[in-house]
Amino acid sequence: MSDSSENKSTLESLLTDDPLSSSFFHYSKGKRLQEKISIAVCCILITINAYYLWSYFVSSQWLSIFSSAILGIIFADFISGLVHWSADTWGSVELPIVGKAFIRPFREHHIDPTAILRHDFIETNGDNFMSIIPALTYLAIYFNIKEVKTIETNYNLLCFIFLLSIFIATTNQIHKWSHTYFGLPRVVVFLQNIHLILPRKHHRTHHVSPHESCYCITTGWLNYPLDLIRFWYWLELTISWLTGQKPREDDFRWARKVNSKLK
């Protein structure tokens, strides 16, 4: 058996042997159903809202509409970075509910970045699709209860919310593509190459220990400016000063645990 196979076997054993694994790593039928329903409902709402936005589109205002859409994408990138940074930096897998559903996947992703490739479309995207259902529902109701003049006045804002929601929904899929080096559709590779979505080479920077940069994983557009001004570093200093907590303490513990097993 090769060293890589032995390491993979040891890693899988580590995750399986962890006393928390029986409850934390279980992917239930109920969870699967929730994800399927979320994706179905979300796709219906996306279609409805896309129809309404197209119906009210005015070509003479394309520049302001385009600007609103770009702002939505940028804001989605920042949200992805904020969520990613929060889960990587703070908390513990032992925390009730949050540790199981939110923090642990980030810990495991640093240990085995390719694990995400073993998740199908539903498992990869179900939770993100679910998270935008309230916003898309609000938009659908808004189009049906507001007067035409009000909709036209707030059209740019509606485009912002719609594109923000779409890119939040697809963030995990984009992240998965950034770890995929074989068999990607040409259009995905093209979008990565022009940096409309997170490129593979760009995201590799984050997976260099101690995982303290390049947190934005939707487009990655904000990684350079945020890292340049050390945004996350100063935010960590502020939180540590206020709470006394050390950043990435739990993440380091997991890394040490794996390294000791692999030696």
Stockholm file with secondary structure:
# STOCKHOLM 1.0

chainA/1-263         MSDSSENKSTLESLLTDDPLSSSFFHYSKGKRLQEKISIAVCCILITINAYYLWSYFVSSQWLSIFSSAILGIIFADFISGLVHWSADTWGSVELPIVGKAFIRPFREHHIDPTAILRHDFIETNGDNFMSIIPALTYLAIYFNIKEVKTIETNYNLLCFIFLLSIFIATTNQIHKWSHTYFGLPRVVVFLQNIHLILPRKHHRTHHVSPHESCYCITTGWLNYPLDLIRFWYWLELTISWLTGQKPREDDFRWARKVNSKLK
#=GR chainA/1-263 SS CCHHHHHHHHHHHHHHHSTTHHHHSCCCHHHHHHHHHHHHHHHHHHHHHHHHHHHTCCGGGHHHHHHHHHHHHHHHHHHHHHHHHHHHHSCCTTSTTHIIIIIHHHHHHHHCGGGGGGSCHHHHHHHHHHHTHHHHHHHHHHHHHSCHHHHHHTHHHHHHHHHHHHHHHTHHHHHHHTTCCSSCCHHHHHHHHTTSSCCHHHHHGGGSTTCCSCCCCSSCTTHHHHHHTTHHHHHHHHHHHHHCCCTTHHHHHHHHHHHHHHC
#=GC SS_cons         CCHHHHHHHHHHHHHHHSTTHHHHSCCCHHHHHHHHHHHHHHHHHHHHHHHHHHHTCCGGGHHHHHHHHHHHHHHHHHHHHHHHHHHHHSCCTTSTTHIIIIIHHHHHHHHCGGGGGGSCHHHHHHHHHHHTHHHHHHHHHHHHHSCHHHHHHTHHHHHHHHHHHHHHHTHHHHHHHTTCCSSCCHHHHHHHHTTSSCCHHHHHGGGSTTCCSCCCCSSCTTHHHHHHTTHHHHHHHHHHHHHCCCTTHHHHHHHHHHHHHHC
//
